[in-house]
Amino acid sequence: MGMLFKQMTIVGVGLIGGSLGMICKQQGLVGTVVGAGRRVENLKKAVALKAIDRYSTDLAEAASGSDLLVLATPVDTFEAALKTCAPRLAAGAVITDVGSVKGPLVSRLEALAPAGTRVVGAHPIAGREKTGVDAASLDLYRGALCILTPTAKTEPAALSLIRRLWEATGARVKDMDPDLHDRVLGAISHLPHMAAFALVNAVASIQETQTPGLDLQLYSGGGYKDTTRIAASSPEMWRDICLWNRDNLVNQLEVYAARLERLKALIKAGDGDGLAREFAQAKERREKIT
């Protein structure tokens, strides 16, 4: 593949950013990988794990001279980070991200990017419930989907560079309109996370009112564990995703709530046939996932 960028600055060296740095270093895709963040102990760990070459807790300093900036912190911090980094980037630098929300965010980044720099929105779909650079790995993206979200303003050469970068990680790269991305991910990722958070908290409420003194989670089998695994994800990250994808998510939560109400009505009515039909429909659809 050869070197794509001379120097990459990763803002937020956690699971996603750290894994990307690790792969770029191992494959020689980038000359120097600089990590930026608030916690020195985390950045030192990232150096030890060979996710970055060096670090700075001063964002502007970390961005100095870089021709690739990767925003990998919770999405609500992107704008402030870009404002700080922008003046220090190399001429013609590419600005990209790994955020789970795209529509409004990509247009904000494009509006803030200095003249001559190029913005390419990206979303590698490869989260794990373990966060932090400790969980970073060379194979995190192998076989995973990475969605790039070009707009009318996206420069083809920059898009091609970011596509090559993600292909080198082993990801399957697809292009998608930023607003469509938010509808799709709302339904297939953001909504399931809301369902998991709500389910864990519902069980806690049931425990308080119906089985006080008994820890219901001690009795959890596969059903509870499988459907709530993602509730262990980062609260800050999910707060930001919800607020940035608010309209889609409110609409999709209403659809989900209506489905729950439908099940409740069927159970209340003792409608066994109706329930079996609902379950069969869901089973058939779920079995199509390979």
Secondary structure in CASP SS format (residue, H / E / C, confidence):
PFRMAT SS
TARGET T0000
AUTHOR 0000-0000-0000
METHOD secondary structure of the structure
MODEL  1
M C 1.00
G C 1.00
M C 1.00
L C 1.00
F E 1.00
K E 1.00
Q E 1.00
M E 1.00
T E 1.00
I E 1.00
V E 1.00
G C 1.00
V C 1.00
G C 1.00
L H 1.00
I H 1.00
G H 1.00
G H 1.00
S H 1.00
L H 1.00
G H 1.00
M H 1.00
I H 1.00
C H 1.00
K H 1.00
Q H 1.00
Q H 1.00
G C 1.00
L C 1.00
V E 1.00
G E 1.00
T E 1.00
V E 1.00
V E 1.00
G E 1.00
A E 1.00
G C 1.00
R C 1.00
R C 1.00
V H 1.00
E H 1.00
N H 1.00
L H 1.00
K H 1.00
K H 1.00
A H 1.00
V H 1.00
A H 1.00
L C 1.00
K C 1.00
A C 1.00
I C 1.00
D C 1.00
R E 1.00
Y E 1.00
S E 1.00
T C 1.00
D C 1.00
L H 1.00
A H 1.00
E H 1.00
A H 1.00
A H 1.00
S C 1.00
G C 1.00
S C 1.00
D C 1.00
L E 1.00
L E 1.00
V E 1.00
L E 1.00
A C 1.00
T C 1.00
P C 1.00
V H 1.00
D H 1.00
T H 1.00
F H 1.00
E H 1.00
A H 1.00
A H 1.00
L H 1.00
K H 1.00
T H 1.00
C H 1.00
A H 1.00
P H 1.00
R H 1.00
L C 1.00
A C 1.00
A C 1.00
G C 1.00
A C 1.00
V E 1.00
I E 1.00
T E 1.00
D E 1.00
V C 1.00
G C 1.00
S C 1.00
V C 1.00
K C 1.00
G H 1.00
P H 1.00
L H 1.00
V H 1.00
S H 1.00
R H 1.00
L H 1.00
E H 1.00
A H 1.00
L H 1.00
A C 1.00
P C 1.00
A C 1.00
G C 1.00
T C 1.00
R E 1.00
V E 1.00
V E 1.00
G C 1.00
A E 1.00
H E 1.00
P E 1.00
I E 1.00
A C 1.00
G C 1.00
R C 1.00
E C 1.00
K C 1.00
T C 1.00
G C 1.00
V H 1.00
D H 1.00
A H 1.00
A C 1.00
S C 1.00
L C 1.00
D C 1.00
L C 1.00
Y C 1.00
R C 1.00
G C 1.00
A C 1.00
L E 1.00
C E 1.00
I E 1.00
L E 1.00
T C 1.00
P C 1.00
T C 1.00
A C 1.00
K C 1.00
T C 1.00
E C 1.00
P H 1.00
A H 1.00
A H 1.00
L H 1.00
S H 1.00
L H 1.00
I H 1.00
R H 1.00
R H 1.00
L H 1.00
W H 1.00
E H 1.00
A H 1.00
T C 1.00
G C 1.00
A C 1.00
R E 1.00
V E 1.00
K E 1.00
D E 1.00
M C 1.00
D C 1.00
P H 1.00
D H 1.00
L H 1.00
H H 1.00
D H 1.00
R H 1.00
V H 1.00
L H 1.00
G H 1.00
A H 1.00
I H 1.00
S H 1.00
H H 1.00
L H 1.00
P H 1.00
H H 1.00
M H 1.00
A H 1.00
A H 1.00
F H 1.00
A H 1.00
L H 1.00
V H 1.00
N H 1.00
A H 1.00
V H 1.00
A H 1.00
S H 1.00
I H 1.00
Q H 1.00
E H 1.00
T H 1.00
Q H 1.00
T C 1.00
P C 1.00
G C 1.00
L C 1.00
D C 1.00
L H 1.00
Q H 1.00
L H 1.00
Y H 1.00
S C 1.00
G C 1.00
G H 1.00
G H 1.00
Y H 1.00
K H 1.00
D H 1.00
T H 1.00
T H 1.00
R H 1.00
I H 1.00
A H 1.00
A H 1.00
S C 1.00
S C 1.00
P H 1.00
E H 1.00
M H 1.00
W H 1.00
R H 1.00
D H 1.00
I H 1.00
C H 1.00
L H 1.00
W H 1.00
N C 1.00
R H 1.00
D H 1.00
N H 1.00
L H 1.00
V H 1.00
N H 1.00
Q H 1.00
L H 1.00
E H 1.00
V H 1.00
Y H 1.00
A H 1.00
A H 1.00
R H 1.00
L H 1.00
E H 1.00
R H 1.00
L H 1.00
K H 1.00
A H 1.00
L H 1.00
I H 1.00
K H 1.00
A C 1.00
G C 1.00
D C 1.00
G H 1.00
D H 1.00
G H 1.00
L H 1.00
A H 1.00
R H 1.00
E H 1.00
F H 1.00
A H 1.00
Q H 1.00
A H 1.00
K H 1.00
E H 1.00
R H 1.00
R H 1.00
E C 1.00
K C 1.00
I C 1.00
T C 1.00
END
